């Protein structure tokens, strides 16, 4: 059995490397062709700018294409075994088909855990580095991705608008704070030229406070600086300046555990959190989808037909997964259901097809 495990591992890894190189190279080429004019407009016509963009985008592209590459690697590896009558030989020796799948399980699980680590640690760092480089701020902070360089974030009933984020969220510019009462009416509006975070507390600089009166009008108060009491930390601003998909599990959990703080609704962060946890399940699902297709390959017209069917199943899964994720981020589906239901649905279909082919 150990020999079968080693053989399956080697066969899978070889196919995975070739599949991943092919998909990533193709997607990187299309991405570079699409964004090359903008890159050269911002950073000059030097080849180094294109090379830097390609390197910073590489982790994201690898993360995106990993499940599809796992599907193709499993499909080609199992198809080779079937077309060369190795599956038939294993069955003649008394090994059922599921034992062959178990031989692939350790390496697929290892790849899925590596995928999770890269998604949680490597990709967020590269996304933020790309945003910092593209914004022209450098390594000391982040800029908001919006055209007007403004971000919104809430702390309970308080809404905060920030024009710029620097020094990893410790320096803010163009701060406007809208405080609301229990009925949702504006209780006070505080504008400041900037804010700085020192020794665990915020200080607003160049402050103007407007307190509306009942009916119309209100009072103004101006000070050079004042303390800002809030639950918001520098990380909330630096993370909001980056795209939500670039947050790590720990950062996502902080938003999930403190639903009154964040730039989006709590279910948005909860959906992203559960989706990150479901990453290992997607790789295991690819093995389950590839197994019945590889088994039926000889009866359905050979390798080309099997690969076409596998690609179709993979594409259908990713479309369903993206649609479900969008519904979860919009609050239409519960976050747990939005993150896990595509894997459960397609896993059930693949498992049922496999059991039927094996005569169970």
C-alpha positions in Angstrom: 0.0 0.0 0.0 2.9 2.3 0.7 4.1 1.9 -2.9 0.7 2.9 -4.2 0.7 6.0 -2.0 4.2 7.0 -3.3 3.1 6.3 -6.9 -0.1 8.3 -6.6 1.7 11.2 -4.9 4.4 11.4 -7.6 1.8 11.1 -10.4 -0.4 13.8 -8.9 2.4 16.3 -8.1 3.8 16.1 -11.6 0.4 16.8 -13.2 -0.3 19.6 -10.6 3.0 21.4 -11.4 2.4 21.3 -15.2 -1.3 22.3 -14.8 -0.5 25.2 -12.4 2.3 26.5 -14.5 0.1 26.5 -17.6 -3.0 28.1 -16.0 -1.0 30.7 -14.0 1.2 31.7 -17.0 -1.8 32.1 -19.3 -3.7 34.2 -16.7 -0.7 36.3 -15.9 -0.2 37.0 -19.6 -3.8 38.1 -20.0 -3.7 40.2 -16.8 -0.5 41.9 -17.9 -1.8 42.7 -21.4 -4.9 44.2 -19.9 -3.2 46.4 -17.3 0.1 47.2 -19.0 -1.1 50.7 -20.2 -2.1 51.7 -16.7 1.1 50.4 -15.2 3.2 52.3 -17.7 1.2 55.4 -17.2 1.7 55.4 -13.5 5.2 54.0 -13.2 6.9 54.7 -16.5 7.8 52.5 -19.5 10.5 50.5 -17.7 10.4 46.8 -17.9 11.1 46.6 -14.2 7.6 48.1 -13.5 5.9 45.3 -15.5 8.1 42.8 -13.7 7.3 44.1 -10.3 3.6 44.1 -11.0 3.8 40.5 -12.3 5.6 39.4 -9.1 3.2 41.1 -6.8 0.2 39.7 -8.6 1.6 36.2 -8.7 0.3 35.0 -5.3 -3.2 36.1 -6.1 -3.2 34.3 -9.4 -1.8 31.1 -8.0 -4.5 31.2 -5.2 -7.2 31.7 -7.8 -6.0 28.9 -10.1 -5.1 26.3 -7.5 -8.5 24.6 -7.2 -8.8 24.3 -11.0 -5.2 23.0 -11.2 -6.0 20.4 -8.6 -9.0 19.3 -10.5 -7.0 18.9 -13.7 -4.2 17.1 -11.9 -6.6 14.6 -10.3 -8.4 14.1 -13.6 -5.3 13.5 -15.7 -3.7 11.3 -13.1 -6.8 9.1 -12.6 -7.4 9.0 -16.3 -3.9 7.8 -17.0 -4.4 5.0 -14.5 -7.7 4.1 -16.1 -6.5 4.2 -19.7 -3.4 2.1 -19.0 -5.6 -0.5 -17.3 -3.8 0.1 -13.9 -7.2 0.6 -12.2 -8.3 -2.7 -13.6 -5.2 -4.4 -12.3 -5.7 -2.9 -8.9 -9.3 -4.2 -8.8 -8.1 -7.6 -10.0 -5.7 -7.6 -7.0 -8.6 -7.0 -4.7 -8.3 -3.2 -4.2 -11.6 -1.3 -4.6 -11.6 2.0 -6.4 -12.0 4.0 -3.2 -8.7 2.6 -1.9 -7.0 4.2 -5.0 -8.7 7.5 -4.1 -7.4 7.2 -0.5 -3.9 6.9 -2.0 -4.4 10.4 -3.5 -5.9 11.8 -0.3 -2.8 12.7 1.7 -1.1 14.7 -1.1 -4.4 16.5 -2.0 -4.9 17.3 1.7 -1.4 18.6 1.9 -1.9 20.8 -1.1 -5.2 22.1 0.3 -3.5 23.1 3.6 -0.7 24.8 1.7 -3.4 26.6 -0.4 -5.0 27.8 2.9 -1.7 29.1 4.3 -0.9 31.0 1.1 -4.5 32.4 0.9 -4.3 33.6 4.5 -0.7 34.9 4.7 1.0 35.3 1.4 -1.8 36.7 -0.8 -2.9 39.5 1.6 0.7 40.7 2.0 1.2 40.8 -1.8 -2.1 42.6 -2.3 -1.3 45.3 0.2 2.2 45.7 -1.2 0.7 46.1 -4.7 -1.7 48.7 -3.5 1.0 50.6 -1.6 3.2 50.6 -4.7 0.4 51.5 -7.1 -0.8 54.4 -4.8 2.7 55.9 -4.7 2.7 56.0 -0.9 5.4 53.4 -0.5 5.9 50.9 2.3 4.9 53.2 5.2 1.1 52.9 4.7 -1.8 52.4 2.4 -4.1 54.5 0.4 -7.8 54.0 -0.1 -8.6 52.2 -3.4 -11.5 54.5 -4.4 -11.0 57.2 -6.9 -11.6 60.0 -4.4 -9.3 58.2 -1.9 -12.0 58.2 0.8 -13.1 55.3 3.0 -16.0 54.8 5.3 -16.1 52.8 8.5 -18.5 52.6 11.4 -18.2 52.2 15.1 -21.6 51.4 16.4 -23.8 54.4 15.6 -20.8 56.5 14.7 -19.8 56.8 11.0 -16.3 57.9 10.0 -15.0 59.1 6.7 -11.3 59.2 6.1 -9.6 60.8 3.0 -6.2 59.0 3.4 -4.6 56.3 5.5 -0.8 56.3 6.2 1.7 54.6 8.5 -0.2 51.4 8.7 -3.3 53.2 9.9 -1.6 55.3 12.6 -1.9 58.5 10.5 -5.2 59.7 9.0 -6.0 62.7 6.9 -9.4 64.4 6.2 -11.3 62.8 9.1 -15.1 63.4 9.4 -17.0 61.8 12.2 -20.8 61.6 12.2 -22.3 60.8 15.6 -26.0 59.7 15.6 -28.5 59.3 18.4 -30.6 56.2 19.1 -33.2 57.3 16.5 -30.5 57.6 13.9 -30.5 61.4 13.8 -27.3 63.4 13.5 -26.2 64.4 17.0 -22.8 65.9 16.1 -20.4 66.3 13.1 -16.7 66.5 13.8 -14.2 67.3 11.1 -10.5 67.2 11.5 -7.5 67.9 9.3 -6.0 64.6 10.5 -5.7 62.1 13.3 -2.7 60.3 14.9 -2.5 57.2 17.0 0.0 57.3 19.9 0.3 55.2 23.0 -3.0 53.5 22.6 -5.2 56.5 22.0 -6.3 58.8 19.1 -5.8 62.5 18.8 -7.7 64.7 16.3 -5.8 67.7 14.8 -7.4 70.9 13.5 -10.9 70.0 14.9 -14.2 71.7 14.1 -17.3 70.3 15.9 -20.9 71.1 14.7 -23.8 70.3 17.0 -27.2 70.8 15.2 -30.0 72.4 17.1 -33.7 71.4 17.1 -35.3 72.8 14.0 -32.4 74.5 12.2 -29.0 75.9 12.8 -26.5 74.7 15.4 -23.3 75.6 17.2 -19.7 75.4 16.1 -16.6 74.7 18.2 -13.0 74.8 17.0 -10.0 73.4 18.8 -6.4 72.7 17.8 -6.6 69.1 18.9 -8.8 66.8 21.0 -8.9 63.2 22.2 -11.0 60.8 20.0 -12.6 58.0 22.0 -13.4 55.1 19.7 -13.2 51.3 19.4 -11.4 51.7 16.0 -7.8 50.7 15.9 -5.1 51.6 13.3 -5.6 48.1 11.8 -9.3 48.8 11.0 -8.2 51.7 8.7 -5.3 50.0 7.1 -7.4 46.8 6.5 -10.2 48.9 5.1 -7.9 50.7 2.8 -6.9 47.3 1.4 -9.5 45.1 -0.3 -11.6 42.9 2.1 -10.4 39.8 0.3 -6.8 40.6 1.4 -7.6 40.2 5.1 -6.2 37.3 7.0 -8.3 34.9 9.1 -7.2 36.7 12.3 -8.2 40.1 10.8 -11.5 38.7 9.5 -12.3 37.2 12.9 -11.7 40.5 14.6 -14.5 42.0 12.5 -16.7 39.0 13.0 -16.2 39.1 16.8 -16.9 42.9 16.9 -19.9 43.4 14.6 -20.3 47.1 15.5 -16.9 47.9 13.9 -16.2 47.8 10.2 -16.8 49.3 6.8 -19.2 46.6 5.8 -22.1 44.7 7.4 -21.2 41.9 9.8 -22.4 39.2 7.4 -20.0 40.4 4.8 -17.0 39.6 7.0 -18.6 36.4 8.3 -19.1 35.1 4.8 -15.4 35.9 3.9 -14.3 34.2 7.1 -16.2 31.0 6.5 -15.1 31.0 2.8 -11.5 31.1 3.9 -12.1 28.1 6.2 -13.7 26.2 3.3 -10.6 26.4 1.1 -9.3 22.9 2.1 -12.7 21.4 1.2 -12.5 22.7 -2.3 -9.3 20.7 -3.1 -10.8 17.5 -1.7 -14.0 18.2 -3.7 -11.9 18.4 -6.9 -10.7 14.8 -6.2 -14.2 13.7 -5.7 -15.4 15.3 -9.0 -12.5 13.9 -11.0 -13.0 10.3 -9.8 -16.3 9.4 -11.6 -15.2 11.3 -14.7 -12.0 9.4 -14.9 -13.8 6.1 -14.4 -16.2 6.7 -17.2 -13.6 8.0 -19.6 -13.1 4.8 -21.6 -16.8 4.5 -22.2 -17.3 8.2 -23.0 -14.8 8.6 -25.8 -11.3 8.8 -24.3 -9.1 11.5 -22.6 -10.3 14.5 -24.6 -13.9 13.9 -23.7 -13.1 13.3 -20.1 -11.1 16.5 -19.8 -13.9 18.5 -21.4 -16.4 17.0 -19.0 -14.0 17.8 -16.0 -13.5 21.3 -17.2 -17.2 21.8 -17.5 -17.8 20.5 -14.0 -15.1 22.7 -12.6 -16.4 25.8 -14.4 -19.9 25.1 -13.2 -18.7 24.7 -9.6 -16.8 28.0 -9.7 -19.8 29.8 -11.1 -22.0 28.4 -8.4 -19.4 29.2 -5.8 -19.1 32.8 -6.9 -22.9 33.2 -7.1 -23.3 31.8 -3.6 -20.5 34.0 -2.2 -22.1 37.1 -3.7 -25.5 36.2 -2.1 -23.7 35.7 1.3 -21.9 39.1 1.0 -25.2 40.7 0.2 -26.9 39.2 3.2 -29.4 37.1 1.2 -27.9 33.8 2.3 -26.6 33.0 5.8 -22.8 33.2 5.7 -22.2 29.5 6.6 -24.6 28.4 3.9 -23.1 30.7 1.3 -19.5 29.5 2.0 -20.1 25.8 2.4 -23.2 24.9 0.3 -21.4 24.7 -3.1 -18.8 22.2 -1.8 -21.5 20.1 -0.1 -23.8 20.2 -3.2 -21.1 19.2 -5.7 -19.5 16.8 -3.3 -22.8 15.0 -3.0 -23.2 14.9 -6.8 -19.7 13.5 -7.3 -20.0 11.0 -4.4 -23.4 9.7 -5.8 -22.0 9.3 -9.3 -19.0 7.4 -8.0 -21.1 5.1 -5.9 -23.4 4.4 -8.8 -20.5 3.5 -11.1 -19.1 1.2 -8.5 -22.4 -0.5 -8.1 -23.2 0.4 -4.5 
